[in-house]
Amino acid sequence: MSLKEHLIELRNRLIKASIGLILGAVAGWFFYDPLFAAISEPLVKLAKERNFDAGVNFAGVATAFDLRVQAAFFLGAIISSPIWIYQIWAFITPGLNTKERRYTFGYMFAAVPLFLAGAYCGWWVMPNIVYALTSFTPQGGTNFIQATDYITFIMQLVLFMGIAFLVPVVLVGVNMAGVLRGKTMFKSWRITVLAVTIVSAMAAPGNDAFTMFLLAGPLLLLYFGAMGLCVLLDRRRDKRAAKRVQETEDTADSATPLSDLGNL
């Protein structure tokens, strides 16, 4: 394909991904009310238990509308994730061979459920995080949170978990490209555990260790599972390489038949 044809293909893929995002945003617009009720529930529950005022404050006249649009596109990105991930794959595949296409196709089918699972995990731990953070409000105090800050915090948490669940796919891809071996990953397992624990503590700074482990546990399982898969892939490649070397050595030690020399 020429450069012009690549640009046309890119434009078509972007248009299709945008259409998917817009359709997802339309669906997200109608899901906004139950979404807002669900994310406000931890504040309402805490206010009743501790007998103080708490709620989400819309400071400006247009704040409610702006946040509804942002939340609609946020939900639209999650709903339409299979569409825009497929468009990325479809744009890349024309330049790949058959074997590489199989790998990227597997990445796409692994990326979509992992991203959705990570987003769901972030949503699942969200009430515990909000409850833990707002529980420090003193007795008799008020906790009116700006709606922009509150909803942005929720969206960042969900996206963080969704992207974090994609990291194992990246690790396997880097390993299959021959950039990083599985044994090298396992050598730095202590650093991996420390990094995941620190990031989880920052994403879920609760007043107990349970909230942090809700985030760190699934991430560590995925990372070590990806590392184990990388080790198995390395062993398969090493066996194939050793087999090719042995076949080359066996062929080099044998004389070429006269019939083959005559054909030359």
C-alpha positions, 0 to 999 in steps of 0.5 A, spaced: 500 500 500 502 507 498 502 512 503 496 515 501 492 508 501 495 507 508 492 514 510 485 512 507 485 506 511 487 509 518 481 515 516 476 509 515 479 505 522 478 512 526 471 513 523 469 506 525 472 507 532 469 514 533 462 511 531 463 505 536 465 510 541 459 515 540 454 509 540 457 507 546 456 514 549 449 514 547 448 508 551 452 511 557 448 517 557 442 513 559 446 509 564 448 515 567 443 516 573 444 509 575 451 510 575 451 516 579 446 513 584 451 507 585 457 511 586 453 516 591 451 510 595 458 509 599 457 517 601 450 516 603 451 510 607 457 513 611 453 519 613 447 515 616 452 511 620 456 516 623 450 521 623 454 527 619 452 531 612 455 528 606 454 528 599 456 530 592 456 538 590 455 541 583 458 547 584 456 551 577 450 551 573 453 547 567 457 542 572 451 537 572 451 537 564 458 537 563 459 531 568 454 527 564 457 528 558 464 526 560 461 520 564 457 518 558 463 518 554 467 514 559 462 509 559 462 509 552 469 507 551 468 501 556 462 499 552 465 500 545 472 497 547 471 491 543 470 495 537 476 500 537 480 494 539 478 491 533 479 497 529 487 497 531 488 490 530 485 491 523 489 497 521 495 493 523 494 486 520 495 488 513 503 489 514 503 482 518 505 475 516 500 469 517 504 467 524 504 474 526 496 475 525 495 469 529 499 472 535 496 479 534 489 476 534 490 472 540 492 479 543 486 482 541 481 477 544 485 477 551 486 484 551 478 485 551 476 481 557 482 483 561 480 490 560 473 489 562 475 485 568 480 490 570 475 495 570 470 491 573 475 490 579 476 497 580 468 498 580 468 493 585 473 496 590 470 503 589 465 503 595 470 500 600 475 506 598 470 511 598 468 509 605 475 508 607 477 515 605 471 519 608 471 515 614 476 520 617 471 526 617 470 527 624 464 527 628 459 533 627 463 535 620 461 535 613 463 532 607 460 535 601 465 533 595 465 537 589 462 532 583 468 534 578 473 531 583 469 525 585 467 523 579 474 524 576 476 520 581 472 514 580 473 514 573 481 514 574 480 508 579 476 504 574 481 506 568 487 504 572 485 497 573 483 496 566 489 498 564 493 495 569 490 488 567 493 489 560 500 489 562 500 481 562 498 481 555 504 486 554 509 482 557 507 476 553 508 480 547 515 483 549 517 476 550 514 473 544 518 479 540 524 476 543 526 482 547 525 480 554 526 472 557 521 469 562 527 468 567 529 475 567 522 477 569 522 472 575 529 475 577 526 481 579 520 478 582 521 482 588 521 489 585 515 487 581 511 485 588 514 491 591 511 496 585 505 493 585 504 493 592 506 501 592 501 502 586 495 499 589 496 502 596 496 509 592 490 507 588 486 505 594 489 508 600 484 505 605 485 505 613 487 498 613 491 493 608 484 489 606 483 494 601 490 494 598 490 487 597 483 487 593 487 491 588 494 488 589 492 480 589 489 480 582 494 484 579 500 479 582 496 473 580 496 476 573 503 478 572 506 471 575 501 467 570 504 472 565 511 470 567 510 463 567 507 463 560 513 467 558 518 461 561 514 456 557 514 460 551 522 460 552 523 453 553 519 451 546 523 456 543 530 454 546 528 446 544 526 449 537 533 452 536 537 446 539 533 442 534 535 446 528 542 447 530 542 439 531 539 438 524 544 443 521 550 439 524 548 432 522 547 435 515 554 438 515 557 432 517 554 428 511 557 428 504 552 430 498 550 425 494 553 424 487 546 425 484 544 431 487 551 434 485 549 432 478 543 436 478 547 442 480 
